[in-house]
Amino acid sequence: MTAHLARSGLLVPPGQGRTLITPAQQVTFKVTGEHSQVSSSFEVVVPPGFDVGAHKHTRSEELFYVLEGELDVMAFEPRVRTGDDWRHWQALDGRRVVRATPGTVIVVPPGCPHAFANPTGEPARMFFQASPPPDHERYFEELLALLDSGTSPDPAAIQELRARYDIEQLTPLRHDLS
């Protein structure tokens, strides 16, 4: 007979969790690989002018839930990957980039190009879940260190970082420092 060990759950009250803050983005770690074998969860504040750039993952699956504000989002393979601005892309079935408002959910399977940007003058806030952990935890730590330099991010450094964390960059990451 095998004994079953009880595990304790995790409760993270509002405003709690380890928070990394830069002018480019604020990320609060809510659930990490220390607590889940399935996914990492974050609360992300996306400032005006931030554009994560279109990208895709080979093995990661992501879920985004807009809590406050508005974001331009896409999650489809475009008919043609034109230029360096994903906001003009169109899917084979005619879908285009949409303006996500509070309550919008975006699910991104492995291999699916996706992006989000805040084109408004107000911060947006979203719940973000990535599977498997802990890749996105480490990625956020390193990315925010690069973005905290006070200058525009070095595209080569961003590309190298993303390549290490299963992220194929399709268009550039951008953020407004003003």
C-alpha positions as CSV (number, residue, x, y, z in Angstrom):
1,M,0.0,0.0,0.0
2,T,1.4,3.4,-1.0
3,A,1.1,6.3,1.4
4,H,-0.2,9.6,-0.2
5,L,1.5,12.7,1.0
6,A,-0.7,15.7,1.3
7,R,0.6,18.8,-0.5
8,S,-0.2,22.3,0.5
9,G,-1.8,24.6,-2.0
10,L,-0.6,28.1,-2.7
11,L,-2.5,31.3,-2.0
12,V,-1.1,34.6,-3.4
13,P,-3.1,37.6,-2.1
14,P,-3.7,40.7,-4.2
15,G,-0.6,42.8,-4.6
16,Q,1.7,39.9,-3.5
17,G,4.4,38.0,-5.3
18,R,8.0,38.9,-6.3
19,T,7.8,42.0,-8.6
20,L,10.4,43.1,-11.1
21,I,9.9,46.7,-12.3
22,T,11.5,48.5,-15.2
23,P,10.4,51.5,-17.3
24,A,9.6,48.9,-20.1
25,Q,7.4,46.5,-18.1
26,Q,6.4,45.3,-14.6
27,V,6.1,41.6,-13.9
28,T,4.8,40.1,-10.7
29,F,5.6,36.4,-10.3
30,K,2.4,34.7,-8.9
31,V,3.1,31.0,-9.5
32,T,6.5,29.6,-10.3
33,G,8.1,26.2,-11.1
34,E,8.6,25.9,-7.3
35,H,4.9,25.6,-6.9
36,S,3.7,24.1,-10.1
37,Q,4.9,21.4,-12.5
38,V,2.5,22.6,-15.2
39,S,2.8,26.4,-15.6
40,S,4.2,29.7,-14.4
41,S,1.8,32.6,-13.8
42,F,2.4,36.3,-13.8
43,E,0.7,39.6,-13.6
44,V,2.1,41.9,-16.2
45,V,1.7,45.7,-16.4
46,V,2.3,46.8,-20.0
47,P,3.1,50.5,-20.3
48,P,2.1,52.7,-23.2
49,G,4.4,52.2,-26.2
50,F,5.5,48.7,-25.3
51,D,5.5,46.1,-28.2
52,V,6.7,42.6,-27.4
53,G,7.2,42.0,-31.1
54,A,5.8,39.0,-33.0
55,H,7.4,35.7,-31.9
56,K,6.7,32.0,-31.5
57,H,7.8,29.1,-29.3
58,T,8.6,25.6,-30.3
59,R,7.4,23.9,-27.0
60,S,5.7,26.6,-24.9
61,E,2.0,27.3,-24.6
62,E,0.8,30.6,-23.3
63,L,-2.5,32.2,-22.1
64,F,-3.1,35.9,-21.7
65,Y,-6.1,37.4,-19.9
66,V,-6.6,41.2,-20.1
67,L,-7.5,42.6,-16.7
68,E,-7.3,46.4,-17.3
69,G,-6.6,48.6,-20.3
70,E,-6.3,47.7,-23.9
71,L,-3.8,45.8,-26.0
72,D,-3.4,45.1,-29.7
73,V,-3.0,41.3,-30.0
74,M,-2.5,38.7,-32.6
75,A,-2.2,34.9,-32.4
76,F,-2.2,33.4,-35.9
77,E,0.2,32.4,-38.7
78,P,0.0,35.3,-41.1
79,R,-0.5,35.0,-44.8
80,V,2.8,36.7,-45.3
81,R,5.2,37.9,-42.6
82,T,5.8,41.3,-44.0
83,G,8.1,44.0,-42.6
84,D,8.8,44.5,-39.0
85,D,5.3,45.5,-37.9
86,W,3.0,42.6,-37.1
87,R,0.0,44.9,-36.7
88,H,-0.7,44.8,-40.4
89,W,-0.6,41.0,-40.7
90,Q,-3.6,39.0,-41.8
91,A,-4.3,35.2,-41.3
92,L,-5.1,32.9,-44.2
93,D,-8.7,32.8,-42.8
94,G,-9.0,36.6,-42.9
95,R,-8.4,37.3,-39.1
96,R,-6.5,40.4,-38.3
97,V,-5.0,42.0,-35.2
98,V,-7.6,42.9,-32.6
99,R,-7.9,45.4,-29.8
100,A,-8.2,43.3,-26.6
101,T,-10.2,44.8,-23.8
102,P,-10.7,43.6,-20.2
103,G,-12.0,40.0,-20.2
104,T,-10.3,39.0,-23.4
105,V,-8.5,35.7,-23.4
106,I,-5.8,34.7,-25.8
107,V,-4.5,31.1,-26.0
108,V,-1.3,30.5,-27.9
109,P,-0.3,26.9,-28.8
110,P,3.3,26.0,-29.5
111,G,4.4,27.1,-33.0
112,C,1.8,29.9,-33.3
113,P,3.1,33.4,-34.0
114,H,1.7,35.9,-31.5
115,A,2.3,39.4,-30.2
116,F,0.9,42.2,-28.0
117,A,1.4,45.9,-27.8
118,N,0.0,48.8,-25.9
119,P,-0.8,51.6,-28.4
120,T,-2.8,53.6,-25.8
121,G,-1.7,56.3,-23.4
122,E,-2.6,54.2,-20.3
123,P,-0.9,51.1,-18.8
124,A,-2.6,47.8,-19.4
125,R,-2.6,44.9,-17.0
126,M,-2.9,41.2,-17.9
127,F,-2.6,37.8,-16.3
128,F,-0.1,35.7,-18.2
129,Q,0.4,31.9,-17.9
130,A,3.3,30.0,-19.6
131,S,3.8,26.3,-19.7
132,P,6.1,24.6,-18.9
133,P,7.9,26.3,-16.0
134,P,10.4,27.7,-15.3
135,D,11.5,29.0,-18.7
136,H,9.5,32.2,-18.6
137,E,10.5,33.0,-15.0
138,R,14.2,33.0,-16.0
139,Y,13.5,34.8,-19.3
140,F,11.6,37.6,-17.5
141,E,14.4,38.1,-15.0
142,E,17.0,38.4,-17.8
143,L,14.8,40.5,-20.2
144,L,13.9,43.0,-17.6
145,A,17.6,43.4,-16.6
146,L,18.3,44.2,-20.3
147,L,15.3,46.6,-20.5
148,D,16.3,48.4,-17.2
149,S,19.4,49.9,-18.8
150,G,17.7,53.2,-19.6
151,T,18.5,52.9,-23.3
152,S,16.8,51.2,-26.2
153,P,17.4,47.4,-25.9
154,D,20.2,46.0,-28.0
155,P,18.4,43.9,-30.7
156,A,21.3,41.4,-30.8
157,A,21.1,40.9,-27.0
158,I,17.4,40.5,-27.1
159,Q,17.6,38.0,-29.9
160,E,20.3,35.9,-28.1
161,L,18.3,35.9,-24.9
162,R,15.1,34.8,-26.7
163,A,16.8,32.1,-28.6
164,R,18.0,30.6,-25.3
165,Y,14.4,30.5,-24.0
166,D,12.6,28.9,-27.0
167,I,11.5,32.2,-28.5
168,E,11.9,32.8,-32.2
169,Q,11.7,36.6,-32.7
170,L,9.8,37.5,-35.9
171,T,9.6,41.3,-35.4
172,P,11.5,43.6,-33.0
173,L,10.7,44.3,-29.4
174,R,10.1,48.0,-28.9
175,H,9.4,50.2,-25.9
176,D,9.0,53.9,-25.5
177,L,11.4,55.4,-22.9
178,S,9.6,58.7,-22.6
